[in-house]
Amino acid sequence: MTTKAIFSEELFKLSRKMRTLFDARVRAEGLTLARARALMLLAKADRMTQTELADALEIEGPTLVPLLDGLEKQALIERRPVDGDRRAKQIALTPAGQEQASHVDGIVKAFRNDVMKDVSEDDLKTAIRVFHAMARNIEAAPQA
């Protein structure tokens, strides 16, 4: 097996393991991975339209609606009309949502510390450069 093949396989495995571990940690707090990601994105952006949030989560609009319904039932978000566009809705965190997002941020920080324990700063910088190069290649690649 080539180094590129091994690297690709290890990257896929690592990604799945990270997702599984993080999902388990947020589920222990009564959240799902999707809800935790949405809260974090909304906390960083202050508010987003449903379309912007769906794009950031890399999901389709119809998939987002039940996610938002659940967050709204928990009083973590509110949907607000967008001036000039009756169909569009802005999503904003409520005070309870901001508190929950802050809690999730703590989970994220602990998760990062656990996962990257014993990984040197130089190795992380090298990995970031590799990931950026791979992302550029993906963006430049033909779609099909």
N, C-alpha and C positions, 0 to 999 in steps of 0.2 A: 504494500500500500504506500502511496506517495505521501510526502509530508503535507501537501495540500489536502489530500483526502482525509488524513488523520486529523488535521486541524479542523476541517469542516465537520467531521463526525463529532469531535470533542466539543466544538462550539454548539452544535445542535443539542447534544446531551446536557451540557452545562446550562443552556437556556431553559430546557425542560425542567431540570432539577431546581434551578433558581425559581422558576414560576411555581412549581409544586410546593416548595418550602415557603415562599412568600404567601401563597394562597392559604396554606395551613395556618400561618401566623395571623393573617387578617380574619380568617374564619373563626379562630379562637376568640376573636374580639367581636364576633357577630356580624362581620362584613363578608363580602365576596371580593375577589380580586378586581372585578370590573367596577364595583362600587368604590373600592379604595382608590383605584386609578382615577376615576372620575372626580372624587373629592380632591385628590392631589392636584389634578389639572385645573380645577376650578379655583383652588386656593392660590395657585400661581398666577392665574389670569384675572382674578377678581370676578369676572363674569364672561360667559361665552354664549354664542347662539347655539341652538341644538345642532346645527350643521357643523359648526366649528368643533364642538365637543365630539361629535361622531367621527369627524376626520381625525382629530387628535387621538381618539381611542382606536382608530382604524376599524370601525364597524359601520354598518349601514344604519341609516336613520330609523327604519322600523325596528331594528334591534335595540336602539338606544331608548325608545319610548318606554318599554317595561322597566328598564334600569332607572330611568328618571321617575317613573311612577313609584317605584320602591323607595327611592331617596326622598321623594316628596311625602310619602306616607310616614316616613321616619322623621319628618320635619327638618331634614338636612339641607334641602334646596327649595327654592321657589322659582316658578316660571313667570317671567314678566314679558309683557308685550314689547315689541320693538317699534319705535316710532317710525311711521311711514311704511310699515309692512305688517299688515294684519295677520298674516300667516306665520311669521317668524316669532320665535320666543327666545328671550335671553334667559339663561340659567344662572342663578346666583346662589351662593351659600347663605344659609340663615346663620344666626349666631351659633346655634347648635351644630350646624354643618361646619362652621369654622373651627369649633372646638374639636369635632370629630376629625377634621382634616389635620389639625395640629397633633392629635393623638396618632393618626396614621403616619405622620411625618416622623414621630418618635420610633414607630415600628420599623419604618424604612431605614432610619439611621442605625438602629440596632442590627437590622438584617445586613446592611452593608458592612458593618464592623465584623459581624460573625463570618460572612462569606469571604471577605477580603483580608481576614486575619492572616498574618505571616506572608502577605504579598507585598513586595517592596514597592516603593514609590516609583522607582525607575521601571520596574516591570509593568506597573499600571500605565505609565506614560507611553511605553512601547505598545501596549495593547490598544490604547486609545488611538495611536497613530495607525495601527493596523486596521482597526475598525473604521476609521475615517476613510482610509484608502479603499476598503471593501465597499463602504457606502457609496463612494464616488463611482466605483465600477458598477454597482447595481443601478445607480441612477442613469449611467451612460449605456447600459445594456439594452439591446432590443427587447421589446415586451413579448413577442412571440413570432 
